Amino acid sequence: MDDDLDDDFDPLGTSDEPDPLDADNFSAVDYINKQFPNEASLSGLNAFVEKLKGQQMQIEENIRASVRRQAATGRRARADLGDAKLAVRELFERIKAIKAKAEQSEELVSDVCRDIKSLDIAKRNLTLTVTSLKRLVMLVNALEQLRSLASLRKYEEASRLIHAVEELASHFQDLSHVARVADLLERKAVVLGDLRQQILDDYASLNGGIGSATRQEMLPGGWGVAAAQCVEALGPAMRREVVTQFCLRILEGYKDNFQPPKEASGLDMAERRFAWLKRNLREYEAKYETNFPESWKVPCGLCEHFCHVTRQHLVEILGTSHHTVDPELMIRVLRKSMDFENELARKYQVDTPPEDDDENSHVGITGSKAVDLGLKYPDVLTGTTKKSTASSSATANGAGDEFAPRFKGIISECFDAYLSTWVKHQEQELMEVLDQSTMSDKMVCQGDEDNEDEDDAGLEPKYIYTSAPELFSAMKGSMTKCAAFSTQHTLFDVFQVFRKIMAQYANRLSGLLPPIGSKTPMEAKGIQAVCCVIGTAEYCDETLPQLEELLLKLISADFQDQISFEAEQEILRNVMNRANEALVQSVNSSLNEAFAKMTGTNWAGFSQDVGDHSAYVGDISEKLPNQFTPVAEHLSKIHWRFFCDKFVQSFVARFVAEIYKCRKISELGAQQLLLDTALIKTTLLEAPVIAAKGKPMQTAYSNYVLREMGKAETILKVLSSPDVVDLESMKAMLGEGSSDDVVNQLLALRAQGDGSDFSAGAGMSAADFQGLPEANSVAATMNFLGDALNQKGARAQEDLKKISGDMKKNFQKLGFPSSLGATFGGLGKKSSSSGQ
């Protein structure tokens, strides 16, 4: 609907205020409550209804009026649309009429200009024909003049004619299918070919040879400069050919003297080769330099060809004798070759060709130049063609390649295939250094002992073998020598040799250690040797990363991810661990006699007063400081601490094992062992300090000794306590985490008191039970308990009866025969009767 119809829906003229009936959240109940808030207001209900009906009628009337108005507006719109379509059709008709008139006008103009166009085409064709004939005449004349000038060796004039001939001939390339034109182009190629050969022969006469004297007499003075201009006109290919032939003729004498297998061709004569080149370069400057432009860089070309010939000679020599040649001689020649290449690269640096030379050589011959050359119709030589311009660009690009000779690696690269011989030689030399240094090895002390109290001091190896620094010095020398001539595969091969050498050296160090499982304590010299092995292995382990870092700086990026000494470092760490184990085993072996005294004592029948330590404790207290002293003197601080930690771990485990080896221990015996354990604990804390000349041990070591020896003391306290007679009380005293196996072992150790509660089951005889592994340990426990109870009299009899009853119950639970319980019951009666 139109916007004008909005007013039709405001029936009561209250458009200024919003109608509540139009609200989005309209609620009929709220609206009625608002109009009639109480009963008194219901009196106006009829008037309100009448008002609403009036509004409804007004809205319906407005709707009808709006529908009628909208229908009238639609009819007007359809009429306007029909008028617009009619106007568009008229416009199309007018455009078609205009287009038809334009076509008629074009046809009229074409008819008028048809004759003019045909005349213009005829004129253009005639002009091209006349120009082509003039150029053809000029090409014929230029070829005749060029032939004449070439025969008279007037190269300067001939060089200008060459440009004209090339430019004129470029116009007839598309007409080469015409026989006369093809003959003329072939004649042009013959003339230029004869001129090229004549110039080559003239330059060849500079080096001597058959007829060179006669030809030299025929050459006019200063011919070299004019001939060079002619060569430039003939293009870069001609210039390269002149320079190449000249250089190769000079190198004929070099080949005669140094071609293998002649005497002077050996590697030891390499310096004579380079001296020969320097001598011939000086000769060139004196005799031939005036005949060649400086831009041709003939000395550079001579050096380049010399390098190629020398490379061929060296490849032939190395291919036949690289297995027998002296590797050091080969490397010396390689170094000299690289120095020579670097010298040439500095002397003949890469540059760009002159930009104007090629452009000038291909510029069209115009105006006065054509007149000077005696050519007719100079007006047809007004510029260069597209083809000649393209040829000029291609020639310029080709000329640029001549000015970038590659000298670096031109000779030395031929050695790469044969450097494996030198690598093997280096491996042999390093093996010899390894053999000689280890045969005459000496122990040297590193660092200052006065500074060991500092925090960072004493962490480096204290004693090392002199062979380690000598070996690393030799390897560094080999690496530096190799990096001077190769940072590729050869240096990587040298790295592999270093790995082999370090593995061999680690094996040599391992061979200095005592055999695994040796039961004999080492003497002071042996301990010193083992400590020196630890220091040397640590020195190698710390030096290898430095060597690896140097290699990574030198070697090519293609090999950097393969450079690593991790495997060799792991071997060295294994050697250090084995050496530490050897030291620990040596000290442990020195205590064999003391522990033998300990286990040989009858702790079950121990009846002495507890108050003084046992004899074996005195042996341990005497031997430990004596054994620790040489170790402390020859190990670095970090390895000394590591040794102490390892030893105390081994000692505590052995001490507990030796307690269990005592079989039966009485209360008095356990009390004596408890006293001995306290003294041994003190010895373990003091021995490292005494050996290290008063330097305290770390707190972790002391804590470990106190904690682990405290466990041994707890075991002995359990054995010495008369109140601990059953499984539960023993577990309570040992603390949480104690297993039944440990408790059973402790019960088996008691020479008095109760054993663990076992009983027999049914269906198995005592003889059958005794054949079981479990029965053997249980029977042994009961035997110990029986012997202990025999010493206690009447109280022991009652205890044994109780144990026997408990054992029967436990055996029945485990499924053993009841006869076995009777066997242990009889054992209890027998023990009680013997005790009485």
C-alpha positions, 0 to 999 in steps of 0.5 A: 500500500502507499504511504498516504494510506497510513492516515486512513488507519487512525480512526479517532485522530489519536495518532499523536499518542500510541494506541495501546492496542498496537503495542507488541506486548498487548495484554487484553486482561491488563487493558480491561483492568486499566479501563475498569479498575473497580466496580464503580467504573463499570457504569461506563462499560456501554459507552466504551463498547459503543466507542470501540464499535465506532472505531471498528466501523471507521477502520472498515470504511478506511480499508474499503477506500484504500482498496479502491484507491489502490486499484485505480493506481494499478491501472495508471501504472499499467498504462505508463508501462505500455507507453514506455515499451512503445517508446523503446520500440521506436528508439530501436527502429531509429538505431537500425535506420542509422546503422543502415545509413552508416553501412551505405556510407562505408560502401560509398567510401570504399568504392571511392578509395579502392583505386587509391589503395591499389596504387598505394600497395603497388608503390610500396611493393615497388619501393621494397623491390628497388631497395632489395635490388640496391641491397643485393648490388651492395652485397655483391660489391661488398663481398668483392671488396672484402675478398680483395681487402682480405687478400691484401691483409687490410684487416681494418677496412675489412672489419668495417665491411664485415659489419656491412655484409652481415647487415645486408645479408640479414635482409635476404634470410627470408629469401634463401629459397630463391636460387640466386639469393642462396648462391649469394649467401653461400658465396658470402659464407665462403668469403668469410670462411676464407678470411677466418682461416687466413686470420687463424694462419696469421696468428699461428705464425706467431708461434713458429712452425712450417712457413711461419717465417715467410708468412711473417714477412707478408704481414704488414706492420701493426697487423695485430691491432687491425686483425683484432678488429676483424676478429671482433667483427667476426664475433665472439666465436672467432675470438675464442677460437683464435685465443684457444688455438694460440694457447694450445700451441704454446702448451705443446711444449708443456705437454712434451715435457710433462705428459705422463709417463715422462720423467718430469710428470711425477707429483714431485715435479708439480712445482716445475709445472707452475714455474713453467706457466709463470715463465711462459706468461712473462714470455707472452708479455714480452713477445705477443702482448702487442698482437692481442687486445687486453680485453681478450684476456689471453693470459687468463685463457692460457692459465685456464687451458694450462689448468685443464691439461694439468688436471688431465695429467694428474688424473692419469698419474693418480689413477695408476699410482695412488696406491703407492704414492706417498700420501703426504706428497699427494697432499703437498701437491694438492695444497700447492694446487689450491694455492695456485688456483687461489692466486689465479682467482685473485689475479683474474677476477670475474668481471662483465664484458664491455657494454659498448663493444658488441653494440658498436660492432653490430651498428648499421653502416650508415651515411658517410661510413657507407660512402667511405667503404665505396658502397652504392646506395648508402640511403638503404643502410639507414639502420639495423633490422630486427634480426640483426638486433636480435643477433647482436643481443645474442652475441653480447650474451655469448661474449659475457661467458668468456669473462668468468673463468672458474679457477677454484677447484679446477685442478684440486678437485681431481684429488677428491677421488684419491684422498681415501689413501691419505685418510688411511695414512692418517689412521695409521699415523694416529694408531702409531701415536696411540701405540707409542703414547700408551707404551710410554704413558705417564700419570700427570696431576692436573690443577692446583691442589691448594685450590681444591677447597674452592667450590668449582675446584677439584671437579676436573680430572686430578690424574690423567695419562699423558697419552690422552692430550697427545692423542687429542693434539694429533687428532686436532692436527689431522683435522686442521690439515684436512680442513685446509684442503677439504671440508666435504667427504674427506673431512667426514672420513677423518671424523670416522677415523677419530671415532675408531681411534677413541674406541681403541683408546677406550679399550686400552684404558679398559685393559688397565683395569683388574678383571671383573669379579677379582677377589684380590685387593689392589696395591697402591700402584694399582689403585693409582692406575685405576684412578688415573683411568677414571681421570683420563676417561673423564678428560676424553669425555669432556674434550670430545664435545670440544672436538665435535664443535670444531668439526661442526665449524669446519665441515660442510653443512651437508655432513653436520647432522652426522657429526656426533661422538655420543657413542664414544662418550658412552663407552668412556662413561662405561669405562669410568663406571667399571673403574669405580666398581673395581675400586669398590671391589678392591676395598671390599676384598680387603675386608674379606678377612674381617668379615670372615672373623665376624661370621666365624664367631659363635654368636649363638653361644656368645657369653662375654660382657658387652662393652668393647668392640669385636676384633673384626671391627678393629680390622675394618676401622684400620683397613678402610682409611688405609684403602681410602687414602690412595683413592682420595689422593688420585681422584677428583672431588666429584669422582671421590664422592661418587666412589664413596657413595658406591662403596657405602652402598656396597658395604651396607648391603654386604654387612647386612648379608654377613649378619644373615650368614651368622646363622644364629644370634643370641641376645648377648650376641645381638647386643655385641653386634649392635655395639659393633655396628655403631662403631662401624657407622662411625668408621664409615663417617670418619674414614673418607674425612681422614683419607681426604685430609680433613675435608668433610663429606657432603651431607647426602653421604652422611645421611645415607650412612646414618639411614642405612646403618640404622636399618642394620641397627634396627635388625640387631635391636630386634634380635637383642630384644627378648620381648619380640617373639612372634611375627606381629611384634617383630613387624611392629618393631621393624616398622611399616614396609617390612616383608614376611620374608625379612621377618622370617629370616630374622626369626630364623636368626634368633638363637633364643625365643620363638620362631614363626608360626607354621603348622602341618597339613594332612596327606603328606609325610614328614619325609615327603615334606623334608624334600621340599625347598620350603620345608628345608628352610622351615626345618632349619628354623625349627632346629635353630629354635629348638637349640635355643630353647634347650638353653632356657629350661622350663620356660623354653618348654612352655614356649616350644609347646605354644610354637608347636601348636601354632605351627600345626595350625599354620601347616594345616592352613597351607595344606601340609600333612598332619603327620608333619605337624606331629613330627614338629610336635615330637621335635618340641617334646624331644627338645623339652626333655633334653632341656630337663 
